[in-house]
Amino acid sequence: MALKKSKSEKKTAKEKIMFVALDLFAKKGYHRTSTVNISKKANISSGLLFYHFGSKEGLLKSIVEMLLSRLDDIFDLENYSDPNKMLEIIIDRFFDSLQKNRSYWDLYMALLYQPDTKKHILEQVISHSKKFRHEIYKLMHKMGNRDPGANSFEFEILRVGVFASYLSNHNDKVLEKARQTMKSKYLHQPF
C-alpha cells in the first residue's frame, strides 16, 4: 500500500520540477526542452509534472510567477509608515535581490530574451511591472512628489535598466553606484 505524500513533500516535488525546468529552459530553450527531459532530470514521472502544472506552458508560467514573487517580497513593508524609509528599503531589497539571487535572475533573463518563451511570459512580466510601478507611484505620492506618475515611470525604467545591465555584466561596483544614484535621486527630495 502506497503512502500519501504530505503537503511539504508535494511542494518539494513541485519546486524541484520548477527549478529543473527553469535550468533546462534557460540553457536549451523552451521548445527544445521536452517534458520527458524535465521529468528525467527531476527524477519524477511525466504524470507528476502534468498533475502539478497541466502543461509545459503552465510550468513555464509557474516558474515566472515564482521568480516575480521574489520581487513582490520587496513590498513587505507593513512595519514601516515613513514613505521615504519605505522607498529606501524597496531600493535596497531590489539591489540586494539582484546580488543574492543572481542565478535566478540570470535564468529569468534568458527566458525573457528567448523568442520561444518571451511570447508566453510577456503578459505576466508587463503586469508585474505595472504593479511594481503603481506601488512606487503610491509612495511617491505620499512623499509629496509633484509628478508621481512621471517619476514612478522613470523609476521603473531605471530599475529595469539596472536589472538588465547588471545581469549582462555582474559588475558589483557599477550596481552599487546605481543603488546610490537611485537613492540620491528619489529619497528625501520634493522632486
C-alpha positions in Angstrom: 0.0 0.0 0.0 1.5 3.4 -1.1 1.5 6.1 1.4 0.2 9.5 0.5 2.7 12.3 0.3 2.4 15.1 2.8 1.9 18.7 1.6 5.5 19.6 2.2 6.7 16.6 0.1 4.3 17.7 -2.7 5.6 21.2 -2.5 9.2 19.9 -2.7 8.4 17.8 -5.7 6.7 20.8 -7.4 9.6 23.1 -6.6 12.1 20.5 -7.8 10.3 20.3 -11.2 10.2 24.1 -11.5 13.9 24.5 -10.8 14.9 21.7 -13.2 12.7 23.1 -15.9 14.0 26.7 -15.3 17.5 25.5 -15.8 16.7 23.5 -18.9 14.5 26.2 -20.5 17.3 28.8 -19.9 20.1 26.5 -21.3 18.4 24.6 -24.1 15.4 26.8 -24.9 11.8 26.3 -24.2 10.9 24.4 -27.5 14.0 22.2 -27.3 13.2 21.0 -23.8 10.6 18.3 -23.6 8.5 17.4 -20.6 10.3 14.0 -20.8 13.7 15.7 -20.5 12.4 17.6 -17.4 10.9 14.5 -15.9 14.1 12.5 -16.3 16.3 15.2 -14.9 14.0 15.8 -12.0 13.7 12.0 -11.5 9.9 12.1 -11.5 7.2 10.7 -13.6 5.8 12.8 -16.5 2.4 12.3 -14.9 3.5 14.2 -11.8 4.7 17.1 -13.9 1.3 17.3 -15.7 -0.5 16.8 -12.3 1.2 19.9 -10.9 1.3 22.1 -14.0 -1.2 20.8 -16.6 1.2 21.5 -19.5 4.6 22.7 -20.3 3.3 26.2 -20.8 1.6 26.0 -17.3 5.0 25.0 -15.9 6.7 28.0 -17.6 4.1 30.4 -16.2 4.5 28.9 -12.7 8.3 29.4 -13.0 7.8 33.1 -13.9 5.2 33.6 -11.1 7.7 32.2 -8.6 10.5 34.5 -9.9 8.3 37.5 -9.9 7.0 36.7 -6.4 10.6 37.2 -5.2 10.2 40.8 -6.4 6.9 41.1 -4.6 8.6 40.3 -1.4 10.3 43.7 -1.7 7.0 45.3 -0.8 6.6 43.6 2.5 6.7 46.8 4.5 3.8 46.6 7.0 6.2 47.6 9.8 7.0 50.9 8.3 5.0 54.1 7.8 7.5 56.7 6.6 7.3 56.7 2.8 10.9 57.8 2.4 12.1 54.9 4.5 9.8 52.5 2.7 11.2 53.6 -0.7 14.8 53.3 0.6 14.0 49.7 1.8 12.5 48.9 -1.6 15.6 50.1 -3.4 17.9 48.2 -1.1 15.8 45.0 -1.3 15.8 45.2 -5.1 19.5 45.6 -5.4 20.2 43.0 -2.7 18.0 40.5 -4.6 20.0 41.1 -7.8 23.1 40.1 -5.9 21.8 37.4 -3.7 19.6 35.7 -6.3 21.8 36.3 -9.3 21.5 32.8 -10.7 17.7 33.0 -10.6 17.7 36.4 -12.4 20.2 35.2 -15.0 17.9 32.3 -15.9 14.9 34.7 -15.8 16.6 37.0 -18.3 17.5 34.1 -20.5 13.8 33.1 -20.6 12.7 36.7 -21.2 15.1 37.1 -24.2 14.3 33.8 -25.9 11.7 34.3 -28.6 10.1 30.9 -27.8 9.5 31.8 -24.2 9.1 35.5 -24.3 5.6 35.3 -26.0 4.4 33.0 -23.2 5.5 35.2 -20.3 5.5 38.7 -21.6 1.9 39.4 -20.3 3.0 38.3 -16.8 6.1 40.5 -16.9 4.2 43.6 -18.1 1.5 43.1 -15.5 4.1 42.7 -12.7 6.0 45.8 -14.0 2.7 47.9 -13.9 2.0 46.6 -10.3 5.5 47.5 -9.2 5.3 51.0 -10.8 1.9 51.5 -9.1 3.3 50.8 -5.7 6.2 53.2 -6.3 3.6 55.8 -7.5 1.7 55.5 -4.2 4.9 56.0 -2.2 6.0 59.0 -4.2 2.5 60.5 -3.9 2.7 60.1 -0.1 6.2 61.7 -0.2 4.7 64.9 -1.8 6.1 64.3 -5.2 4.9 66.9 -7.7 4.5 64.4 -10.6 4.4 60.8 -9.1 3.1 59.4 -12.4 6.1 60.5 -14.5 8.6 59.9 -11.7 7.4 56.4 -10.9 7.6 55.6 -14.6 11.2 56.9 -14.7 11.9 54.9 -11.5 10.7 51.8 -13.3 12.7 52.5 -16.4 15.8 52.9 -14.2 15.0 49.7 -12.2 14.6 47.6 -15.4 17.7 49.1 -16.9 19.7 48.3 -13.8 18.3 44.8 -13.8 19.2 44.1 -17.4 22.6 45.8 -17.2 23.7 44.0 -14.1 22.6 40.7 -15.3 24.6 41.2 -18.5 27.9 42.1 -16.7 27.6 41.2 -13.0 29.7 44.3 -12.0 29.0 44.8 -8.3 30.8 48.2 -8.3 28.5 49.6 -11.0 25.5 48.1 -9.3 26.4 49.8 -6.0 26.8 53.1 -7.9 23.4 52.6 -9.5 21.9 52.0 -6.0 23.4 55.2 -4.7 22.2 57.1 -7.8 18.6 56.0 -7.3 18.7 56.8 -3.6 20.0 60.3 -4.1 17.5 60.9 -7.0 14.4 59.6 -5.3 14.8 59.9 -1.5 14.2 62.9 0.7 13.6 65.3 -2.2 10.4 67.1 -3.2 11.1 66.3 -6.9 
